[in-house]
C-alpha cells in the first residue's frame, strides 16, 4: 500500500443562471470517479465545488425575471445541488461565490496583492452601451474575431481559434445587451500584474502542472508575453465591491476560483480539517482542479499567479477535458440536443450515464460525442449482458441448491489471482484519469468470467444431484469474480456496487478487499441490478425538431378565413406559419404542439440593402439566447419603432440560409396588414423566453 495522500479536488463552478446540462455533468462525473477511486484506495480526499454567482449575466437575468440577483442564485443553487446529488456526485461541500467566506478571501487576497505591489491602476478605453447606460463586460460585446475573422465571437476570446483579445480588438462590435453599436469611454481599472509571474508559471507548467497538450497550448501564450489582467468592473455589476475602490467591483473571474477556497473553508468549519494545511505555501497536500479546455487561461495562468501572490500554494495539477457533443452536434436548444441533467434523470438511472461517460473518458482534451445509439448498445451489452449477467447466472444455484451459502474454497484459484493482479493496471488507469482504459480492462475481465461460467455449465451439472457440490464451487467462483469487478467499478457505479455488496451480505468495500475471496458465507437471493434500455426511449432524450413551421405555404402573408385574420411571419422568408386551416394545408394538433412559440424582445432592427420586404431583427429569447431573424414587415414598421417591442417567435424552426444571411427563427404577427399588426407591448407582463401556450 502506498503512503496515504491528502488530496483536495475541485471541478469548475457552474454558472448560476440556468440548469445543469450534460456538459456540466460530464466534468462532475469525471471528477467524482477520480475522487471515489482515491477514497477507495484509502487516501484522504475531499471534493468541493460551488455556484459561480456574479457578473452581468446574473444581474440581467434577475432583472428580466423581476427578482433580485440574490433570489435568482438561491433558487439555482437548490436546483444545482439537487441535480448533482441525483447524479451521485459525492461533493463534500457545495457553496456559492456570493458567500461571506468568499468575500473575506477576495478582500484579503486583493489587499495582499496591492500591498505587495501586484496591483496597478490604469485608465481603460471601454465599450459603453448608451442605450442600457452601462459599461459592457467583455462577453457582452460580440463581433468578428480580429485573428481568424470568425463572426459572432465574444469580446474576450474566440471559440474558433482560441485567441484572446479585448473588445476593442473586435471588428464590427455590437452590444449583446441592446444590439446597438457601443461607444468607447475611459474608466479607471485595477490590474493584477500577471506579467510578474511569467517565469514561475512557466516552471510550474513544465514541471507537470498541466497535461502535455495543454502545455503546448500555453507555450503560444508565453511566446507572446503574458499581459496584466484587468480584475475590476464598473457599476452596475452584481458582485463584491473592491475594498478601496467605491463603485468598482471584482471581475467575476477574480472571485470565482477564490470560491474554491471559500467552499473548502466551509467544509473546514464543520469538521476538524485545517485550511492552512492544504493552502499554505509549504503544504504537502495535493490540490487538483478539473476543468473544461475553454477556461484554460484562467486556471493555468491567472489562478496559480493569484495564489502565489497571496503567499499560498499553487495547484498540484489542472486537468482539462474536451467538449461534449450529442449525436455529433453541439448541444443546441433548437435541435433538441441541449439535454439538461434533470431531463436525463427523469428518464434513466444516473449510473447508466456515469458508465457511458467513463467508458469514453480519456486523459486528454479530445472532445467526446454522446451517440444515443451507442449509449443504448453499450449499456445493454456491457452492463446487462456482461457484468450483472455473471451474478444472475450464478446466484440462483447458490440460493436453490446450497441454502444460499458459498463454498469454502475456489474452484480456480489461478483465475481469481489473475483478476486480482489486473487491479494494478486498472488502478493506474484511474489515477491518470484514463477511465476508458480502466473500463475496457474491467469489461475484458467480465468476458473471461462469463467464459468461465460457460465452460463449466453449472445448469447442466445441476441436473445430477451428485454434482451439486461442484455447482456450488463453480458459482462461488463466478460470484467472486463478479465481486472483484464490482469493486473495480465502484467509483463509476457507486449505487450498483452498494447493492451488489448488500446482495453478498457485505457492508462496504475498499480496493484491497478484491484480493481476499468471499468464502463460506451466506448471500441474499439475487435481485436484478440493471435492466435493458429501450432504444426508442433513449432517442426521446432529443426533442424532435419542429417541421410544421416549414410547411410549403405562399410567400408573404398567409391568408386565413378564420377571424384571427392574417398571420404575418418574418422568418425563413419563403415560408410562413398557418395557425388555422389554409386550403390544401391542414395540420394536426400534434403537428401544432411541436411548435415552440416564445416571447422575444427586439434588441435592434435595421433595413437590409437590396431587400424590399425584409427587416433584420436581433431578438432576445431569454435562456435561448440572442437570434437574428429576417422579418417580412418592412412596409409596416419603421425599424426604430420596433426596438424594445415584444413579439412572438417560432424558436425551434430550422435556420434558413438566405442571400442576406441566416435567419434563426420566425417572427409572428397578426392583423389585416399595414399599421394594424398586433405585437405584445412592453408592459404586457411577458418576459423574453416565456413560452406562448
Buried (B, 14 or more C-beta within 10 A) or exposed (E): EEEEBBBBBBBBBBBBBBBBBBBBBBBBBBBBBBBBBBBBBBBEBBBBBBBBBBBBBBBBBBBBBEEEBEEBBBEBBEBBBBBBEBBBBBBBBBBBBBBEBBBBBBBBBBBBBBEEEBBBEEEBEBBBBEBBEBBBBBBBBBBBBBBEEEEBBBBBBBEBEBBBBBBBBBEEBBBBBBBBBBEEEEBEBBBBBBBBBBEEBBEBBEEEBBBEBBBEBBEEBBEEEBEBBBBBBBEBBBBBBBBEBEEBBBBBBBBBBBBBBBBBBBBBEEEEBEEEEBBBEEBEBBBBBBBBBBBBBBBBBBBBBBBBBBEBBBBBBBBBBBBBBBBEEEBBBBBBBBBBBBBBBEBBBBBBBBBBBBBBBBBBBBEBBBBBEBBBBBBBEBBBBBBBBBBBBBBBBBBEBBEBBBBEEBBBEEBBEEBBEBBEEBBEBBBBBBBBBBBEBBBEBBEBBBEBBEEBEBEEBBEEEEBBEBBBBBBBBBBBBBBBBBBBBBBBBBBBBBBBBBBBEBEEBEBBBBBEBBEEEEBEEBEEBBEEBEBEEBBBBBBEBBBBBBBEBEEBBBBBEEEEBBBBBBBBBEBBBBBBEBEEEEBEEEBBEBBBBBBBBBBBBBEBEEBEBBBBBBBBBBBBBBBBBBBBBBEBBEBEEBBBBBBBBBBBBBBBEBEBEEBBBBBBBBBEBEEEBBBBEEEEEBBBBBEBE
